Amino acid sequence: MISLVLAESALELVPKKLRNHPSVISHARKLGKRNSEILLDNSWHFAAMKGIDDEKKRGRPDLVHLSMLEATSIPLYKENQIKIFIHTIDDKVIYLGDNVHIPKSYHRFEGLIEKLFSDKIIKSENQTLLEIKENSFSDLIDEINPSTVIGFSTQGEEHTFESAALQLPDNCCIVIGGFQKGHFSDEVQNRLNQLIAIRDTSFEAHVVVARILYEYEKTIFM
């Protein structure tokens, strides 16, 4: 069993200080929702986001969607050999239950996550599918209590996907940035035992998720 944390993910509701910006108000009206109930998305809120803290690491819920689809559509997840956590840029953590089917349509995913932010938990009969809690990255690592924590960043030691997968021991925690550009914060960096770069290239989060989990599967299933 290993764990995957998508860290500092670009997944958040529109913050309070941006809710009265014209681009946010207009987008919320198109969706028929309150401006406090919609996800921050730079495709729609680019003007509102100019100059905010960590601007380049925020407003990309589509990257989180793609990463979650990749991680939950593979044998490793379906056979309960991996636990998945989404740590957000504003220190919330989404916990995924077993055999959760993430909507393939982004618009359905968007609605699901907005409902999760509102209701805090999504259930199907007696099973918890998704739950969100206030939680820092460091506290999450303490909760997981892995044997080692391995992050993926262009600042790390260079490996191929294949050689990186061979670095993953049982009960380890893989940490991949859930954002478009930038690097891990000091809080995240300080909890990593090892930092790995894939060649000298920057890949989007969902590509790293798909490739490293596939290579890891080969080491345990083949």
Summary of the structure (lengths in Angstrom):
residues: 222
radius of gyration: 17.2
end to end distance: 16.1
largest distance: 53.9
contacts: 705
relative contact order: 0.19
helix: 40%
strand: 25%
